[in-house]
Amino acid sequence: MRGMRATVSPARRSALAAVLGLAAAVLAAVAGVPRERAAADAATNGSFFFGNTAGAPVTALTVTEGQTACINIHRSGGTAGLQQVQVTVSPAASPDVGGLVSAFVNFSPGQVNRTIDYPGLPGTCLQTIDNAVVDGTRNLTFTIAGVTGGGVVGSPNSFTLTILDNDGPPKYSFQSATSSVVEGNPTHQVAVVREGSTAGTDSVTCQLDSPAGTATEGTGNDYTFSNQTITFNPGETGPKYCNVSILDDGLNEGNETINLKLVSSSGFGGGAGTPTTHTVTIVDNDGPGTLQFTSATYTVSEGAGTASIAVTRIDGSTGAASVQCTISAGTATPGSDYTATTPQTLSWTSGDASPKPCVITILQDTVLDGPKTINLSLSGATGATLGTPTTAVLTILDDDGTGVIQFTSATYTGSEAGGPITITVSRTGGTVGTVTVDYATSPGGSNPATPGVDYIAVSGTLTWADGEGGTKSFTVTPIPDTAPEGTETVTLTLSNPTGGATLGSPNTATLQISDSTSIPVITSIVPNVGPTAGGQTVTINGQNFTGATSVTFGGTPCTSFTVVSATQITCVTPPKPAGVVEVVVTTPVGSNVTTGTANDYLYTSGPTVLSLTPSEGACNGATVVTVTGTGFTPSGMTVTFGTVQAVFTYISSTTLVAVAPVQGAGVVDVRVTTPAGTSPNTAADDFTCTGTPIPTVTGLNPTSGPIGTTVTITGTNFVGVTSVTFGGVSATFTVVSSTQITATVPAGTPSGVVDVRVTNAAGTSPNTSADNFTNTSASTIQYTLYRTFTLIVWTGADNKPIAQAIGGTQAGTTNVSSLIGAIWLFNPQTQTWRGYFPGTENVPGANDFTTFRAGTAYFIALRPTAPATVSWVAPAN
């Protein structure tokens, strides 16, 4: 991936400002929606607020200038209408976001998430401008000012975008001033960022502030902590992390705090940024907890039968608790769309924190009536308090039409090192008939990801069967690298719906692939094969290994490991069953990805080859090679170089000495076979035979023709060529170059498909389909006939009709039928003669036989008028 600096020209900024200003004027003309009507529309059309795609409130985001800022607006409650959300930006026309004054975010029916984008560029988010000016940290406030078309402004309706400068002298700061973590979560990470210049290496120390907070530090208390030096390498802005280990103490003591501060260690010529202190709130999990829905919105197909809405108990489970779940009509009709019920009591025993379902019976109909809503609320909590949200909306999706197909979100996210990212597509509003839709990926946005470099491009078709609704999915796989480039984007597109289905909204979406340059990366493991008993010392090469906390082979920790440097770890393998396992290095930042084969290690119960000394030499029967490995046996063992068995001497279970057998130049695998099996093929067993390589034939032109045809042979290693054969018959040839030969199809070449083989001092080219040549000439046999009788043995095809054999009917043969008076066959068993007379084939009873039999002797009688000798070229087949 590549880093980039985005700029917006003054002309483009003016155009954006003009477009947005005009849109603001239009909105102002229609914004006077009565408050009463908006409140009435909330259940139907929704409440709009800043939050993540799951509906959790979000009020802030920090990026470095030049990066993409994705700010999501979430709709909770009803989703039936088509709404437009007006967002104002302060300060207005900020050059940091291309002069954006305000934005209009459109929600289609059923859509619950949209990002703030530039006009005409849906799903691209906002590209902050890298301006090459030292202007410090800037804060922009986004406010949801109104909603048209129904719906209400929810909470939070204000969002702060913090843009870190990357141009002045470097400064350090926490990414935010506060964070929270539930007691018992093992590690809490507090983000530290660098703003300003990223050209050098800067370090900062994270330590406890004074006072250190209300929580008690130390084993057996609330948390443990040690001072940490955080280093930013050239090009890195962060975030990097200060880690706090959170302990579960079993005490009902309420929420407690930890105060951290940053102190410069080296570099950071700009000094401290803002904030340099951070308060972590440990949320107590030992009290009774809070009760709430898991989400503010849910959906269910009308054919599902039931809907189970989960109510959770979090942040404590001490004592029994209960809550009332009440169901009421939104736009859905009790008795037609669902079964009305009395309030349901959901109960938890002490220590129980599992979700409890509020169950609604959904009724099927055959009416095409669109989505309907049901309202849910929680009340009357005992033994615990109510959390957020306590109200939710269930949307019943109609399944009586062919359906509408759309992405389930306008934005999907994933890490470049996180493996395949799942993209979901839904069919709603009907399930009649089989329908399909095509999907595809393409580069998109202001910082587009490059196919084949940043991700693997995909396209295909999703299919729903008759009566099937719900979601289908496909995956997009990022390609991890170590280059800092910020978040990059991929455009996802749906097209070509079939079966009567239509495209809904969104039918285009954005995949945001976040940068992951600080997690461990494994580039090789040496050796990458070893015994099932373990105990093999291996070297793991890669990047970002500093501070590694564990190394596992197939989930089992190494017997021991040593972090040699940021790019190398040595490890003693644990015992594992035979097979390939994933090797995973974990640091406080995260773990390496397991895509690809660089982190694969093969356990084998048989022998292994770990090294060859030397690893190259002449394969002439005189080069001695020391083979080092495991599992060698004093008896029942063979050693091969490629496919050729070698002479060897057993030294020990880990060493043998072999003689490289005679064969052509090239790379061959040295494999050891014992009664326990054959050594796996790895790079460590490669031996390079030096000298003249064996030729190979890769193509012929033409690939067919009669005897006498000139054929151009292409291939490799045409050095010192001694012969070229067509079906085993030597041909005249000319070596044009080391990759080309011209040869003439020789007389005597068998008819049909034959192999063209090239030979030099190293050997003969292997037989492949590339060397097939079709000889279109018929093969012939030549006889000399004498007057009056000549004895011949027929060596052509068995049961060959005599009229064809002597009639010259096949290419390359001669017609001697007028010169032969009779053909005689003697039967030694009966001591009788049988005869054939040319020209009488159609005379009944004239001939005793009409075909030649292979290997049989015949007397050929020439006519008195025939020459004294006759050359007869007969067909061989």
HELIX and SHEET records of a PDB file:
HELIX    1   1 PRO A   10  VAL A   30  1                                  21    
HELIX    2   2 ARG A   35  ASN A   45  1                                  11    
HELIX    3   3 PRO A   95  VAL A   97  5                                   3    
HELIX    4   4 ALA A  683  ASP A  685  5                                   3    
HELIX    5   5 SER A  769  ASP A  771  5                                   3    
HELIX    6   6 ILE A  802  GLY A  807  1                                   6    
SHEET    1   A 4 ASN A 113  THR A 115  0                                        
SHEET    2   A 4 ASN A  72  SER A  76 -1                                        
SHEET    3   A 4 SER A  47  PHE A  50 -1                                        
SHEET    4   A 4 VAL A 152  VAL A 153  1                                        
SHEET    1   B 5 ALA A  60  THR A  64  0                                        
SHEET    2   B 5 SER A 158  LEU A 164  1                                        
SHEET    3   B 5 ARG A 138  THR A 148 -1                                        
SHEET    4   B 5 GLN A  83  SER A  90 -1                                        
SHEET    5   B 5 SER A 102  PHE A 107 -1                                        
SHEET    1   C 2 THR A  68  ALA A  69  0                                        
SHEET    2   C 2 LEU A 126  GLN A 127 -1                                        
SHEET    1   D 4 LYS A 171  PHE A 174  0                                        
SHEET    2   D 4 THR A 187  GLU A 195 -1                                        
SHEET    3   D 4 LYS A 240  ILE A 246 -1                                        
SHEET    4   D 4 TYR A 223  THR A 224 -1                                        
SHEET    1   E 5 THR A 178  VAL A 182  0                                        
SHEET    2   E 5 THR A 277  VAL A 283  1                                        
SHEET    3   E 5 GLU A 256  SER A 266 -1                                        
SHEET    4   E 5 ASP A 202  LEU A 208 -1                                        
SHEET    5   E 5 GLN A 228  PHE A 232 -1                                        
SHEET    1   F 4 LYS A 356  THR A 361  0                                        
SHEET    2   F 4 THR A 306  ILE A 314 -1                                        
SHEET    3   F 4 THR A 290  PHE A 293 -1                                        
SHEET    4   F 4 THR A 385  LEU A 386  1                                        
SHEET    1   G 5 THR A 297  SER A 301  0                                        
SHEET    2   G 5 THR A 391  LEU A 397  1                                        
SHEET    3   G 5 LYS A 372  THR A 382 -1                                        
SHEET    4   G 5 ALA A 321  ALA A 329 -1                                        
SHEET    5   G 5 GLN A 344  TRP A 348 -1                                        
SHEET    1   H 5 TYR A 455  ILE A 456  0                                        
SHEET    2   H 5 GLY A 470  PRO A 478 -1                                        
SHEET    3   H 5 ILE A 421  GLY A 430 -1                                        
SHEET    4   H 5 ASP A 400  PHE A 407 -1                                        
SHEET    5   H 5 THR A 502  LEU A 503  1                                        
SHEET    1   I 5 THR A 411  SER A 415  0                                        
SHEET    2   I 5 THR A 508  SER A 514  1                                        
SHEET    3   I 5 GLU A 488  SER A 495 -1                                        
SHEET    4   I 5 VAL A 435  PRO A 443 -1                                        
SHEET    5   I 5 SER A 459  TRP A 464 -1                                        
SHEET    1   J 4 VAL A 521  VAL A 526  0                                        
SHEET    2   J 4 THR A 537  GLN A 543 -1                                        
SHEET    3   J 4 GLN A 568  VAL A 572 -1                                        
SHEET    4   J 4 SER A 560  SER A 565 -1                                        
SHEET    1   K 5 VAL A 529  PRO A 531  0                                        
SHEET    2   K 5 ASP A 600  THR A 604  1                                        
SHEET    3   K 5 GLY A 579  THR A 587 -1                                        
SHEET    4   K 5 SER A 550  PHE A 553 -1                                        
SHEET    5   K 5 THR A 556  PRO A 557 -1                                        
SHEET    1   L 4 VAL A 529  PRO A 531  0                                        
SHEET    2   L 4 ASP A 600  THR A 604  1                                        
SHEET    3   L 4 GLY A 579  THR A 587 -1                                        
SHEET    4   L 4 GLY A 590  SER A 591 -1                                        
SHEET    1   M 4 THR A 608  THR A 613  0                                        
SHEET    2   M 4 VAL A 624  THR A 630 -1                                        
SHEET    3   M 4 THR A 655  VAL A 659 -1                                        
SHEET    4   M 4 VAL A 647  SER A 652 -1                                        
SHEET    1   N 5 GLU A 616  ALA A 618  0                                        
SHEET    2   N 5 ASP A 686  THR A 690  1                                        
SHEET    3   N 5 GLY A 666  THR A 674 -1                                        
SHEET    4   N 5 THR A 638  PHE A 641 -1                                        
SHEET    5   N 5 VAL A 644  GLN A 645 -1                                        
SHEET    1   O 4 GLU A 616  ALA A 618  0                                        
SHEET    2   O 4 ASP A 686  THR A 690  1                                        
SHEET    3   O 4 GLY A 666  THR A 674 -1                                        
SHEET    4   O 4 GLY A 677  THR A 678 -1                                        
SHEET    1   P 4 THR A 696  ASN A 701  0                                        
SHEET    2   P 4 THR A 710  THR A 716 -1                                        
SHEET    3   P 4 GLN A 740  THR A 744 -1                                        
SHEET    4   P 4 PHE A 733  SER A 737 -1                                        
SHEET    1   Q 5 SER A 704  GLY A 705  0                                        
SHEET    2   Q 5 ASN A 772  ASN A 775  1                                        
SHEET    3   Q 5 GLY A 752  ASN A 760 -1                                        
SHEET    4   Q 5 SER A 723  PHE A 726 -1                                        
SHEET    5   Q 5 VAL A 729  SER A 730 -1                                        
SHEET    1   R 4 SER A 704  GLY A 705  0                                        
SHEET    2   R 4 ASN A 772  ASN A 775  1                                        
SHEET    3   R 4 GLY A 752  ASN A 760 -1                                        
SHEET    4   R 4 GLY A 763  THR A 764 -1                                        
SHEET    1   S 2 THR A 780  TYR A 786  0                                        
SHEET    2   S 2 THR A 869  PRO A 875 -1                                        
SHEET    1   T 4 PHE A 789  VAL A 793  0                                        
SHEET    2   T 4 ALA A 857  LEU A 862 -1                                        
SHEET    3   T 4 ILE A 820  ASN A 827 -1                                        
SHEET    4   T 4 THR A 832  TYR A 836 -1                                        
SHEET    1   U 2 LYS A 800  PRO A 801  0                                        
SHEET    2   U 2 THR A 851  PHE A 852 -1                                        
END                                                                             
